[in-house]
Every structure is written in C-alpha cells, then in structure tokens.
Amino acid sequence: MRFVIMLLAIIATPSLVHAQGADFEVTKGASLNGFTYTQQGALQYRGRAFSPAVTAHPHVARFRISQSPSSPLAAAIAVDADGANVLYLLDTETFVSRREILCTPQRTLLSPSQRHMVVHCSYSGDSFVSIDLQSRRVLIGNHLGWEPAVVDPNELKRVVGTKIWRLTSEPQWMGSTDVLTFSVNEYCTRGTSRSCTDQAAITATASYEVRLDAATLQVRATARGPNRDRCAGERIGCSGARGRAQDPEPMRDVGFGEFTRGGFLYDLPVSFRIPAGYVAVRSRDQATRTFWASPADTAALAANLHTMHDGFYSVALTPNVSYDVDTDRFIGDDGRDVSTMKANFEARGFTAVSLERHRINGYPVLIVEGEKDGRRYVVVYVASLVDTNVVYAYYEHPEPMRELDWERWDAFKAAILASPPPPAR
C-alpha cells in the first residue's frame, strides 16, 4: 500500500546520484543559488522567509538543497549531527513550506524525464518517497520487504511486516526510464516470528534485484542465487501468511502520572503501553523510580532483586543524561552530545545500535536501541523541559529473550510515539 498526499511543495535528500538538476549545500551564515541559511537558524530564499518558517536547531551546520531546473519546487534537508535528518518541501514561487515527518532522508534522485523526484529514506528501514513535479502529488512508500508494511493515514506511522529488505547498492536510474534499480538483502523482522532470533535477524536469508517505478512506487523483484524460485516477479502478494503461535497479550495504555505513580512534581503528555496484568512497585532507594511487573515478581523488585521470571518496566529520573533547551540536545554525563553515544555503544561490543529523535506533543524524545550477547538494550529518554531534567524508561526482558519481549517493546514504543495531545484548557 501507499499513502498519497497532495502538496504545494516537494521532498528531497542528500545525493549527487543524478546529473540533471541542482544539489548543493548552504552552510550557516552563507548564501548560494538564492538560498540563505541565516545565523539565526532560518532558511530563506531571495531574502524572504517561507511559511511556515523553515528553521533548524543550532547544532545543524548546513542544509542540503535539491532543485529541478524545470520546477519551482525544491527540497531542503537539515543535516543533523545525530543522524536524524529533517526534510522540508519548498515552493520557491509561493514560499509555502512543509516539514515531512515520515522520511529520514538519505539521498534524492531526479528522474531522467525531470517529472519525478524520488527520495531514499533510511533510519529503522529503507523506504522511498516520490514527488510528481507537475501534479505535486506525493507518494509515501512502505518499508521495503516481501510482506509489505502499511502506512496508516490516520496515525501517520508504519507497521512493519515479517520480512524487511536492506539496500546493498546505491539506487540508479535504468537508462532513460523513470525506473530505479538496486540490490537488497532480506532479513526476518524481530518480534514477528519465533524463528527470528537475534542471530537470524542479522543473517540475510535472500537477495534480490529490485526495480522501482518512480511514478507509482510499485516494486518488482527478481531473486538471486539459490533463492531464485522463492518468489520472483511482483512482490505484492508473494509473501506467505504471517501467523502467530499464540493470541496477542492483553495490553493497556497508561498516562505519565499513573506510570510514574506520582513520583514527579509535574506531568508530561506521554503515554505508555504495558501488559494489562502488570502492577506498580515503588523503588526503595530511588524516590522517582517505579517498576511495573507481573504480580509474581513484585517482591523481588521491591527488594531490588532483578531475578524475575518475567520482564519488567522501569521509569525514573536519569542522572546520566540531561537536556539543553537552548541547543535542543541531549547531553551525556561526560558533557558530550549524545551523537557520540552510538559510537560508544559499538566500541563496547553492541550491534544494531540506533538513535531516534522525536518530538512528542512538544517534548523532545530520544530512543536508543542496541543488542549484545543475546540481549536487547532499549531506553527512552524524555526531556521534561523542567530545568535539564530527563526521564528515562525501559523494558528489561528475562533470558532467553522471547518473541513476547519484542512485542512488548514494540507496543511500548508505539504508544509513546502515538501519545495523544493534552486536553485543551
């Protein structure tokens, strides 16, 4: 499936893959090709601001601009030090702008016909966005995989399928056609199958040559090597039934006040999703810390003994990470920007490390994930905007990790990202 939007502007990303059109960078305090990135953090065109204003955080040193010579539409990418690039769609005639929230852009490709601009998005998975420069229609594609993910137009979020593809080559146009070609490896998606263990999730199960139509984002794939007979041709409809070994676990959503059991003097508009049968336990030695666990494990948690039979949740004020509201950055206890956190985790032997930045109802959120020795490390940091205080929450699973634990974390994260806005006063 695809989600279609009508826009007055376009999307773009950093790349010099295509020859026609203009890709260039504008650094802070400089001007180029009519664009200016002011010292105050605003991107302007010919001395005029866009509406809404296109602004960047102070630590964004440059914008990457992509523009077609045959269209007033352009795309600007605020290149973020944390890797969470932000994409803006710009109309240089009407000065209308739009921030695109469903794409973390990596590169932009202008089609040979000059009709389409295609954006490669990649953060938690690879996907594409296509902009028709004539009709100004925007197609937002799924994460690539044999069982397609879906984009829910009501919630503006993707649901991951049982298989995921990761690009192994740079997308290139097929001659003079508006069709992209590239190679992918296929992996199982953790949490969707008992057989998708930590090791299986990083082991390619198949390889494909892929063709993607810029006008429709329709995908055709041909298997390579011994998996060729698996499902060559059209990918839609090729995958088998997803299935489950058991019924979904009953869950419930709780607000910040209930989740923290009143351990804070303030409330935050952030929601959490936990198993319906879990109960709260206050920490004996940390005033702001609350655990959520199954009734059988509450005594062990109350005694600070992490020897539970089931997984548990924890929420507290962290002494190790702070938030600087002036620069919109999370800061580690070593005084460094958390953009160094990924490298630090990898140096300690963690794999599949990712950092995601979000803003939930106006509150900055950082999600850190990684894996090591068969365990999954996942932490959510929420800036309280009270002084430099940061609240952190996580789910800790028993050993060995189960499919159920992946599902719990995915549900926990999904609830945070979909937190409803606070009621109007």
FENLIN-V994163 format. One record per pair of residues at least 12 apart in sequence whose ideal C-beta (glycine too) atoms are under 7 Angstrom apart, sorted by the first residue. I is the first residue (numbers start at 0). J is the second residue. D is the distance in whole Angstrom. If there is no record, write none. Layout:
[[I/J/D] [I/J/D]]
This chain:
[[0/141/7] [0/147/7] [0/149/5] [0/150/7] [1/138/5] [1/139/7] [1/140/6] [1/150/7] [1/216/6] [2/139/5] [2/150/4] [2/152/5] [3/136/6] [3/138/6] [4/137/5] [4/139/7] [5/135/7] [5/136/6] [6/88/6] [6/97/6] [6/135/5] [6/137/5] [7/90/5] [7/93/6] [7/95/5] [7/135/6] [8/72/6] [8/88/3] [8/89/5] [8/90/5] [8/95/6] [8/96/6] [8/97/5] [9/72/4] [9/73/7] [9/74/5] [9/88/5] [9/116/6] [9/130/4] [9/132/7] [10/74/5] [10/86/6] [10/88/5] [10/99/5] [10/102/6] [10/116/7] [10/118/5] [10/128/5] [10/130/5] [10/137/6] [11/65/4] [11/73/7] [11/74/2] [11/75/7] [11/76/6] [11/86/7] [11/104/7] [11/107/4] [11/116/6] [11/118/6] [12/65/7] [12/76/6] [12/86/7] [12/104/3] [12/105/6] [12/106/5] [12/107/4] [12/118/5] [12/119/6] [13/63/4] [13/76/6] [13/104/7] [13/105/7] [13/106/6] [14/106/3] [14/107/5] [14/108/7] [16/106/6] [16/108/5] [16/169/6] [16/170/7] [16/171/7] [17/108/5] [17/109/4] [19/109/6] [19/113/6] [20/65/7] [20/66/6] [20/67/5] [20/68/6] [20/109/4] [21/66/5] [21/68/7] [22/63/7] [22/65/5] [22/107/7] [23/64/6] [24/61/5] [24/62/7] [24/63/5] [25/61/6] [25/62/5] [25/64/6] [26/60/6] [26/61/5] [27/60/6] [27/61/7] [33/45/5] [34/64/6] [36/61/7] [36/62/5] [40/54/5] [40/55/5] [40/57/6] [41/53/7] [41/54/5] [42/62/6] [42/75/6] [44/91/5] [44/94/7] [47/94/6] [49/89/6] [49/94/5] [49/95/7] [49/96/4] [50/94/6] [50/95/6] [50/96/7] [51/96/6] [53/75/6] [53/87/5] [53/96/5] [55/77/4] [56/326/7] [56/327/4] [57/326/5] [58/80/5] [58/326/6] [58/328/6] [59/77/5] [59/78/6] [59/79/6] [60/78/7] [61/78/5] [62/75/5] [62/76/6] [62/77/6] [63/76/4] [63/78/6] [65/107/4] [65/116/7] [67/109/6] [67/113/6] [67/116/7] [67/132/6] [69/113/5] [70/132/4] [71/90/6] [71/91/5] [71/92/4] [72/89/7] [72/90/6] [72/132/6] [73/89/5] [73/91/6] [74/86/6] [74/87/7] [74/88/6] [74/89/7] [74/107/6] [75/87/5] [75/89/6] [76/104/5] [80/336/7] [80/338/5] [81/337/7] [81/338/5] [81/354/6] [81/356/6] [82/354/7] [83/103/6] [83/355/7] [83/356/4] [84/103/6] [84/104/5] [85/98/7] [86/99/4] [86/102/5] [86/104/5] [100/155/7] [101/139/5] [101/155/6] [102/118/6] [102/120/4] [102/128/5] [103/120/6] [103/121/7] [103/122/4] [104/118/5] [104/120/6] [105/119/5] [105/120/7] [105/121/5] [106/119/5] [108/170/6] [108/179/7] [110/172/7] [110/177/4] [110/213/5] [111/172/6] [111/175/5] [111/176/7] [111/177/6] [112/177/5] [114/131/7] [114/132/6] [114/133/6] [114/177/7] [115/129/6] [115/130/7] [115/131/6] [115/132/7] [115/177/6] [115/213/4] [115/214/6] [116/130/5] [116/132/6] [117/129/5] [117/179/7] [117/213/5] [119/170/6] [122/355/7] [123/353/7] [124/142/4] [124/163/6] [125/142/7] [125/143/5] [125/164/6] [125/165/6] [125/166/5] [126/140/5] [126/141/6] [126/142/5] [126/143/6] [127/140/5] [127/211/6] [127/216/6] [128/140/6] [129/213/5] [129/216/5] [138/216/5] [140/216/4] [141/157/7] [142/157/6] [142/159/6] [142/163/6] [143/164/4] [143/183/6] [144/160/5] [144/162/4] [144/163/4] [144/164/5] [145/162/4] [145/185/7] [145/230/7] [145/234/6] [145/237/6] [145/238/4] [146/160/4] [146/161/5] [146/162/5] [146/238/4] [146/241/6] [147/160/6] [147/235/7] [148/160/5] [154/417/6] [156/416/7] [156/417/7] [159/188/5] [160/188/7] [161/187/7] [161/188/6] [161/191/4] [161/192/6] [161/238/7] [161/241/5] [162/185/6] [162/187/6] [162/188/6] [162/238/7] [163/186/5] [163/188/5] [164/183/4] [164/184/7] [164/185/6] [165/183/6] [165/184/6] [165/186/7] [166/181/6] [166/183/6] [167/182/5] [167/183/6] [167/184/6] [168/181/5] [168/182/4] [169/181/7] [177/213/4] [177/214/6] [178/210/5] [178/211/7] [178/212/6] [178/213/7] [179/211/4] [179/213/7] [180/208/7] [180/209/7] [180/210/5] [181/209/6] [182/206/7] [182/208/6] [182/209/7] [183/207/5] [183/209/6] [184/203/4] [184/206/5] [185/203/6] [185/204/5] [185/205/4] [185/207/7] [186/200/6] [186/203/6] [186/204/7] [187/199/6] [187/200/6] [187/204/7] [189/405/5] [190/402/6] [190/405/3] [190/406/5] [190/409/6] [191/241/7] [193/244/6] [193/402/5] [197/370/6] [197/373/6] [201/351/7] [205/222/6] [205/226/4] [205/229/6] [206/223/5] [206/224/6] [207/220/4] [207/221/6] [207/222/6] [207/223/6] [208/220/7] [208/221/5] [208/223/6] [218/234/5] [219/232/7] [219/233/6] [220/234/5] [248/274/6] [248/403/7] [248/406/7] [249/274/7] [249/275/4] [250/272/5] [250/273/7] [250/274/6] [250/275/6] [250/410/6] [251/273/7] [251/275/5] [252/270/5] [252/272/5] [252/414/6] [253/270/7] [253/271/5] [253/273/6] [254/270/6] [255/267/4] [255/269/5] [258/271/5] [258/314/6] [259/289/5] [259/314/6] [260/279/5] [260/281/6] [260/289/5] [262/286/7] [262/287/4] [262/289/6] [263/287/6] [265/383/6] [265/385/6] [267/362/6] [267/381/6] [267/383/6] [268/360/4] [268/362/7] [268/418/6] [268/420/6] [268/421/4] [269/359/6] [269/362/7] [269/381/6] [269/415/6] [269/418/5] [270/414/5] [270/415/7] [270/418/4] [270/419/7] [271/411/6] [271/414/6] [271/415/7] [272/410/5] [272/411/6] [272/413/7] [272/414/4] [273/291/5] [273/312/6] [274/407/7] [276/293/6] [277/291/5] [277/292/6] [277/293/6] [278/294/6] [278/297/6] [279/291/6] [280/292/6] [280/297/5] [280/300/5] [280/301/5] [283/301/7] [283/303/6] [284/303/7] [285/315/6] [287/315/5] [287/316/4] [288/313/7] [288/315/4] [289/314/5] [290/311/6] [290/312/7] [290/313/5] [291/311/6] [291/312/4] [292/307/6] [292/309/7] [292/311/4] [293/309/5] [295/308/6] [296/308/6] [296/309/6] [296/311/6] [307/397/6] [308/397/7] [309/397/6] [310/394/6] [310/395/6] [310/396/4] [310/397/6] [310/404/6] [310/407/6] [311/395/6] [312/392/7] [312/394/5] [313/392/7] [313/393/6] [313/395/7] [314/390/7] [314/392/4] [315/391/7] [316/388/6] [316/390/6] [317/380/7] [317/389/5] [317/391/4] [319/331/7] [319/332/5] [320/380/6] [320/389/5] [320/391/7] [321/387/4] [321/389/6] [322/363/6] [322/382/4] [322/387/6] [322/389/5] [323/387/7] [324/384/7] [327/363/6] [329/365/5] [329/380/6] [329/389/7] [337/354/7] [337/365/7] [340/354/6] [340/367/7] [341/354/6] [344/369/5] [348/371/6] [349/369/4] [349/370/6] [349/371/5] [349/376/7] [350/370/5] [350/371/7] [351/369/6] [351/370/5] [352/369/4] [353/368/5] [354/367/6] [357/416/6] [359/415/7] [359/416/7] [359/418/5] [360/418/6] [360/420/5] [360/421/7] [362/381/6] [362/382/6] [362/384/6] [363/382/4] [364/379/7] [364/380/7] [364/381/5] [364/415/7] [365/380/4] [366/379/5] [366/412/7] [373/399/7] [373/400/7] [374/400/7] [375/396/7] [375/400/6] [377/393/6] [377/394/6] [377/408/6] [378/391/6] [378/393/5] [379/391/7] [379/392/5] [379/393/7] [379/415/6] [394/407/6] [394/408/5] [394/411/6]]
